[in-house]
Amino acid sequence: MRDRNLKDPTVVAYAKHATHPISYNRNFYNFTKYYRTFVDFFKNILQYGSVVRFGIVGILNTIVGYVTIITGLHLGLGDYFSNFLGYTFGMTCSFLLNRVWVFQSSEPINSGLLNRFAFTFALSYGINLLILHLARAFGYTEQPAIHILAMAGYSVCFYQLSRTIVFKKNGNNSPSLRDHFNRYYPDVALLIVAALTFFAIRNVAITHDVVWQFWIAREIIEGSSLYRDIMEVNPPLWFWSAIPIQYFSQVAHLQPLRVLLATIVAMGAFSVILLDRLTSLGSKPERLLLMVAAFLFTVPLPLYDIGQREQLALICALPYAGLITRRVRGERIPTALAVGVATYASYGFALKHYFCLVPIALELWLLLRQRRSWTLARPEILTLTSISVIYVLAIMKFVPDFFLTMVPMVQIAYSGYETPLLSQILRPAPFVWILSLICIFLYRKNINDLTISLIICFIGFFLAYFIQKKGWPYHAIAATGSILIATTICMLSNGIKKLHSYPLGIISIFFAVFFSYSAGSYSNINRQIIQRIVTPLAPGDSVAVWTIRPTRAWPMIMDQQLSWTSPYFGYWMLPAIALAENTDPENKQMLKLASKIQYDAFYELSCKAPAMIIIDRDYFLSSTLPIDFDIREFFFRNQMIRSTIRRNYREKNSTSSFYVYRINKENKPLPSRKLCH
């Protein structure tokens, strides 16, 4: 052992200078062994790939550029000029290092290489400026941290373009800039459309449901318990998914609803690109038109209700439809891709249990096509099943009151919101569906597997629309988007030049766009009257609104920065209670529910003492609601509510639409320790 160790050159070199040439320190030998291992490992890392080498060069350039930017800011040169100096200073060094060491290009320096490098730098720098401009639009000026984020965008874009179009290892045999443009221009065009869409809609008003979603997310962050402090009828996933956006927005001092819009646009573009990658139908011009159309049908078309669960379900379902299409074709799908698509789709399918009809319907179609070769032991099925189980267990663990309290309450009373079947049919969306289905039927010879997959998605969302029995416009978003994309694919089957041969398809798309344009962005007809009523209140004052329809209060209460005291979004159960009073007055479940609602209102008055109480006079909710039902009279049946309001509030400035009560500041009630625990 000793003789073999003495052959080590490091040990021999040490032994020559040792007091005892033959003996040496074994600890020193171990150190040199690990040192050589570390050096060899580092050398291998340096030679491993362009990503690592690019990262090292990028770090060096980032340090130099960032120091230049900070110096410019310190000298008062401003954001843009300091940023420009930082990147210009490192460009020459970056070019030389990337050419010789990072990408090891053998192409001599010529005008073509320099032009491609200049184009790459210009485009990457444009991404950097875009991030910088967005930050400034949100109020961040001359902030060093923002430049780090902009640099990250620059680096990602610069590496991809450098690797694919700038530096060539094989001389002129590598694809040219034109080749890369011809390959990727549908994707680039879609991203441009997505960016323009975001800039066009970034300041639109957001529907009251989504405002409520983010109010709940904020309350959860601050410690409130969903389904205990906040009585919400919907499953928790939609509210949980808003928490990261709300938290990030609070930390970054951004408006969460604007961040949500950016997220939806990004998700829409990602889903369409992934759908294209999974299916790749037609020529590049046809793919471009289909991708842009699919994006427009999923993101800006439902502008009035942007952010609703149906829109998110549609966005997440598109890649899954493409995945099943590939299964039907018998094409090989990498396991990682199948797991990723299923994980992404599971969010959309889990937002409402009705949406599970879509993957079930797609699976039945796959079964019919594959027959004996069909199996459930596939990555996407295992992923969907696992996530579903985890989601149910998470509900049982973290919000058990959803099953214990809210589900029974919904089963008893949510039917009061239902509308007649004819009312659900006589809407704009079903009209568009009929036109699109007729078009697809007339040209059924042009139907391909992806068209069938999207039609099946439409069927699932179509059933979800009617099962919910509400007929609300946003319930139709997913079905409308699915059938419009399927119609577009059918129309493109013979090429762009033959689009005029499908007049019915063009008419259906025209009406879909017309109805969307007519609706515009979200608006609330109650805004002016509510703002006028709450004018005497200061930001932070609390207000209680007793109404059946949340639109009578939301989002105006949040816009006025008032504090919401009720655990309910709206008293959605009152129509069912009112109907039971006229048809089955001895219904014990309804009597018990009515008592609970009245007690919750009394608790709100006693423990939160809202500065203003607004009671809705409009009780004509639907044809199922008796016209003689009075919301104020319902609450005033409770002696404790009636006496509390008469003792501590006075009616003031009531209107034809609302009763308004203001608290007596000199006689403000003190919370009961026994009640308000």
BELZIDA-V680162 format. One record per pair of residues at least 24 apart in sequence whose C-alpha atoms are under 7 Angstrom apart, sorted by the first residue. I is the first residue (numbers start at 1). J is the second residue. If there is no record, write none. Layout:
i:I j:J
i:I j:J
//
This chain:
i:50 j:102
i:50 j:103
i:53 j:102
i:54 j:102
i:61 j:90
i:65 j:89
i:65 j:90
i:78 j:142
i:79 j:142
i:99 j:167
i:103 j:167
i:104 j:169
i:105 j:167
i:105 j:168
i:105 j:169
i:106 j:168
i:106 j:169
i:106 j:170
i:106 j:171
i:107 j:168
i:107 j:169
i:107 j:171
i:113 j:166
i:116 j:166
i:117 j:166
i:120 j:158
i:120 j:161
i:120 j:162
i:121 j:158
i:124 j:154
i:124 j:157
i:124 j:158
i:125 j:154
i:127 j:153
i:127 j:154
i:128 j:153
i:128 j:154
i:138 j:254
i:186 j:284
i:186 j:287
i:186 j:288
i:187 j:273
i:190 j:291
i:190 j:292
i:191 j:269
i:194 j:265
i:194 j:269
i:198 j:262
i:198 j:265
i:202 j:258
i:202 j:261
i:204 j:521
i:205 j:521
i:205 j:522
i:206 j:522
i:207 j:305
i:207 j:522
i:208 j:551
i:208 j:554
i:208 j:555
i:210 j:307
i:210 j:308
i:211 j:555
i:213 j:239
i:214 j:242
i:214 j:246
i:217 j:242
i:217 j:243
i:217 j:246
i:218 j:246
i:226 j:399
i:227 j:399
i:227 j:401
i:227 j:402
i:227 j:406
i:228 j:401
i:229 j:567
i:230 j:567
i:230 j:568
i:231 j:567
i:231 j:568
i:232 j:568
i:233 j:406
i:233 j:410
i:237 j:351
i:238 j:351
i:265 j:299
i:267 j:315
i:268 j:295
i:268 j:298
i:268 j:299
i:268 j:315
i:269 j:295
i:271 j:315
i:271 j:316
i:271 j:318
i:271 j:319
i:274 j:319
i:275 j:318
i:275 j:319
i:275 j:322
i:278 j:322
i:278 j:323
i:279 j:322
i:279 j:326
i:286 j:492
i:286 j:495
i:286 j:496
i:290 j:488
i:290 j:489
i:294 j:485
i:297 j:481
i:298 j:481
i:301 j:513
i:301 j:516
i:302 j:477
i:302 j:516
i:303 j:520
i:303 j:521
i:304 j:519
i:304 j:520
i:304 j:521
i:304 j:522
i:305 j:474
i:305 j:522
i:309 j:351
i:310 j:474
i:310 j:475
i:310 j:477
i:310 j:478
i:311 j:477
i:311 j:478
i:312 j:348
i:313 j:348
i:313 j:349
i:313 j:478
i:314 j:478
i:316 j:344
i:316 j:345
i:316 j:348
i:317 j:345
i:317 j:348
i:320 j:345
i:321 j:453
i:321 j:454
i:322 j:450
i:325 j:449
i:325 j:450
i:325 j:453
i:328 j:366
i:328 j:369
i:335 j:379
i:338 j:379
i:338 j:380
i:339 j:379
i:339 j:380
i:339 j:383
i:342 j:380
i:342 j:383
i:342 j:384
i:343 j:383
i:343 j:384
i:346 j:384
i:354 j:464
i:355 j:461
i:355 j:464
i:357 j:460
i:358 j:457
i:358 j:460
i:358 j:461
i:361 j:456
i:361 j:460
i:362 j:453
i:362 j:456
i:413 j:573
i:413 j:576
i:414 j:572
i:414 j:573
i:415 j:576
i:416 j:573
i:416 j:575
i:416 j:576
i:417 j:470
i:418 j:469
i:418 j:470
i:419 j:469
i:419 j:470
i:419 j:471
i:423 j:471
i:424 j:470
i:424 j:471
i:428 j:515
i:429 j:476
i:429 j:480
i:432 j:508
i:432 j:511
i:432 j:512
i:433 j:480
i:433 j:483
i:435 j:504
i:435 j:508
i:436 j:483
i:436 j:484
i:436 j:487
i:436 j:505
i:436 j:508
i:439 j:504
i:439 j:505
i:440 j:487
i:440 j:490
i:446 j:490
i:446 j:493
i:447 j:490
i:451 j:486
i:451 j:489
i:451 j:490
i:454 j:482
i:454 j:483
i:454 j:486
i:455 j:482
i:455 j:483
i:455 j:486
i:457 j:482
i:458 j:482
i:458 j:483
i:484 j:509
i:526 j:552
i:527 j:556
i:541 j:611
i:542 j:610
i:542 j:611
i:542 j:612
i:543 j:610
i:543 j:611
i:543 j:612
i:543 j:613
i:544 j:610
i:544 j:612
i:544 j:613
i:544 j:614
i:545 j:613
i:545 j:614
i:545 j:615
i:546 j:571
i:546 j:614
i:546 j:615
i:546 j:616
i:547 j:571
i:547 j:615
i:547 j:616
i:548 j:572
i:548 j:574
i:565 j:604
i:565 j:608
i:565 j:610
i:566 j:604
i:575 j:625
i:578 j:625
i:578 j:626
i:578 j:629
i:579 j:624
i:579 j:625
i:579 j:626
i:598 j:635
i:598 j:638
i:602 j:640
i:602 j:641
i:606 j:671
i:607 j:671
i:607 j:672
i:607 j:676
i:611 j:662
i:611 j:663
i:612 j:661
i:612 j:662
i:612 j:663
i:613 j:660
i:613 j:661
i:613 j:662
i:614 j:658
i:614 j:659
i:614 j:660
i:614 j:661
i:615 j:658
i:615 j:659
i:615 j:660
i:616 j:657
i:616 j:658
i:616 j:659
i:617 j:657
i:617 j:658
i:617 j:659
i:618 j:657
//
